[in-house]
Amino acid sequence: MADPTTESPQPDAAQSIALYSIEFRSDHGLLKDCKEESGWRNEGALCPRPEWTPSGAVPLSISMGRHIVVRLELAQRDAYSAAAAEIRAVGPGGIVLESRGNGAVAAPLDLFSSRQLGRKIQKFNLALSWSAGAGAMVSPARTSNVVYVTMGRPQTDRQEVWQEDGVTLKRMDRAVSWISPLDTLDPHEIVEGIMVKFPTYTLLPSPRVPRKYHHPTYMNDEGGAWPMTDHVEESGECQAIVRLIRGMLRQLGIPGRTRMIVVWGDPNVGGGRRTLSADVEQNPWAGLDVTKVEGGRVWRAALVDGPVEVGRTYPASHTRLPDGTLSPGLNRYEACLEFSHGGVTRYYAGGAGVFDSVEPILGVFWGLIWFSSAPDDGYRVEQIVATYRNGGWG
């Protein structure tokens, strides 16, 4: 991926113009870890510039709708001749790179594409065929670089606080591979297209996910939620799904305002039927956290995502039962991506659906209960405070 093949320079310098380097001036210059040695972490050196030399080539990223601009350095100073002034390159999709000068030769040479990149998120191989004036040959005759076309400049201003922020080759490649097939530039359709890969969330750790990723929370120093893309079938917590989606949007410069909010009910507020919400990154302690003592036992409140009965004891959240179903899960909240673009705000609940407002999100849960602890991390249902209209999320 990081080292497309090139043709070796021809030896006859008198009859050829040898390319020394190609710098893509329209490259974002943000890609890191071109050798993919850092896994999903936001680490590694910036991919080298210039992006092409006779010893190899590296990928680059450019925003759609922009012209490709390159700067050429030639191998010999005396190669900057009238023939060199007519250097041009032809690429895929009708791309033509040529000088906008008046015939004067200067070092280095700047070339510009005749057309803008198409308005499509994509990855393609920019294979360029080179030629020059006065019958001179350009060596090599062909070069190639992998190009990632993004919707806009990647957003990287929260790298210090969000594990998912930061542009790396591995992240860029995965984000484009997920979003390009959606074949849309509508930011809301993009968010929903990613969300459908996770039809449900999970609270149960999977032994199939390496422990270093801390499934299902994906709270780790290994790239946060990005490793989820290697273990889609194992899903993750709702908040992890939301973090991944936000990371992909920012990786590709997709416009829109994002907030990660949590939604819950409280038995002491409106009988548990009032929808409460907060920006969890502004208030990390937001969510259901209520206890009381009844008959000498500690009762805790929880949002339950499946039907339960008072007086019955259940295994720990989402334990696989003999009939193949999962025990009802206990939750403090439902995490959602609040996403606004084009005057429209929607709430994308991690693994639980899409909503036009906050209030109905509480309905992703079956109900609100009081429970007490039971052996082996199980729980006993002491009281059902409220059940919700949607009767659970599935």
Disulfide bonds with the S-S distance in Angstrom:
Cys34-Cys47 1.97
